[in-house]
C-alpha cells in the first residue's frame, strides 16, 4: 500500500512536469511562428502609384509619350497655345479658383471615397479649380491648373482656400515665406 502511494505520487509529479513542458514548448512555437511573419507594407499618401501594384514600365512609357507630345504640339501649331488660356477664365457654373493649404499636399482620387484609386497629387500652395463638392460636403472635385494635362480628381474638402482673381503669384510667395 505504501508502494502504491509512492508510485501515484511519482507519476503525478512526472505528469505535471510533462504537461508544463508540453505547454511551454507549444507556447514557444506559437510565438516564434507569429513573430516570424513579415507585416504588410504600409502605403503612405506620398507613395508613387507603382506601390499600389501598377506596372512601373507602363508609367515610364506614358511619361515618354507625354514628353514627346508637347514638342510635337509646340512645333506643329504655336496658335494652339492661346486657345487654352481663355478656357480657364470661363469657369463652369459654381466653380472657383483655389489653392492647396494642406502642407503635405493632396492626393487625387478617381472617386469621392477614401479607398478609391489614387491618380496623382497636388503640392502645397498649388493653384487648382474647385469644380464641385460631394453631396455630404466631405469631398471636392478639382482640376489642377497649369501644365498641359488637365488632371481632375477628388480630394478631401477643407484643404483648399478660395483665391480671388487679383491674387498674384507674388502674393502667394509672400504668404509662403511668412509661414
N, C-alpha and C positions, 0 to 999 in steps of 0.2 A: 504494500500500500504506500509506503514511503517512496518507493522507487517510481511508482506511477505519478505521484505528486511532483517529484523532481523532474520526471520526463515531461509532464504537462507544462511546468514552469519553464523549462529549457526550450520546448517547442514554441511557447508563447513569445518568449524573447526573440527567438530566431524569426518567427513570423512577423513580429513588429519591425525588426531590423530590415527584413526583406521588403515589407510594404513601404517603409520610409525610403529605402534606397531606390525602389522602383518609381515611386512618386517623384523623387529628386531628379532622377535620370530623365523621366518623361517631361518634367517642367523645364529642365535644362535644354533638351532637344527642341521643345516648342519655342522657347525664347531665342535659341540660336537660329532657327528657321525663320522666325518672324523678323529678326533684325538683319538678316542677310538679304532680304528683298529690297531692291532699289525703289525709292519713291518715284512717283510720276513727275516728269519735268514740268515745273510751273511755267505758265505763259503770262508774260507781263505786257502791259499796254504798249511799250515801245519796242516789242519784238517785231522782226520783219515777218512778212506774210509766209515765208518759207518755213517758219516754225509751225504753222498750222497744217503743214503737210503738202503745201503746193510745191510743184516742181520748180526748183530754182533755175533750171535751164530755160523753162518757159518764160520766167520773169526776165531773164537776160535777153532772150530773143525779142520780147516785147520792147524792152529798153532800146535794143539796137534799131528796131523798126521806128520807134519814136524819134531817135536822133537823126535818122536818115530822112524822115518825113518833113521836119521843119526846114531842112536845107532845100528840099525839092520845092516846098511852098514858097520860100523866100526868093529862090531863083526864078520860079515859074511866073508868079504874079505878085509884084510888090503892091498892087492895088488892093489885094485881099486883106492886108493889114488894117486899113482904116475901117473896113466894114465891121469887124467885131467890136471896135471901140464904141460905136453908138449903142450897141445892144445892151451892155451893162448899165448904161444910163437909163434905159427904159426897162425898169424892173417889172416883174409880174405883179398883179394886184396883191397887196398885203405883204409884199417882200420888202426888206430893208437891208441896208449895209450895216455890217457889224465887224468887230474884231475879237479875237480869241483872248480871254482874260485868264484862262487856266494856265499856270506856269509850266506844266508838263506837256502842254499841247492836248489835242483831242484826237480820238480815234474815230474815223469814218466807218460807218457800218451800212450794210445793204438795206436793213430794215430797222424799224424802231424797237429793237429788242436787244437786251444785253448779250444774248447768246447768238446774235446774228453774225454773219461773216464779216471780217474786217477787210475793208477795201483800200485803206490808206490812212493818212493822218494829216493834221493841220497843226503847225507850230504856234508857239506863244506869240501873241501880238500880230498874227496874220490877219489880213482882211478877208472877210467872207460875205456872202449874201445869204441871209436867212430867208428861205423860200416859204416855209410853212412850219406849223407846230402840230404835234400829235394831239389827238382828242383829249388825252389826260394831261397835256402840257408838260410831260416829262422829257420829251424828245423834240429836237428841231431838225428839219431838213435844210441843209446848207449847200451852197455852191462855192467852191474855192475860187477866189478872184486871182487874176494874173495867170501867166503861163498859157501855153497853147491848149492844154487839156482842161476842159471844164468839168472837173470832178465834182460829183454830187453824192451826198450821203447823209446819214442820220448821226447826230451827236446828242449827248445829254444836254438838256436845257439848263440855263443858268450859268453857262461857261462862256458866254459871249456878251458883248456890250454894244448896244446900238451906237453908231457914229453918225455925225452929221456929214453932209456933202462937203462942208467947208473944212473938215479935218484934213490936214495935210500930213504927209509923211514926217515933216519936221516936228509937228506936234506929238506924233506918236513916239518919235525918237526921244524927245524931251521927257515924256512920261516914263519911258523905259529907263533912262539914265537916272531919274529921280528915285525909282524903286530899287 
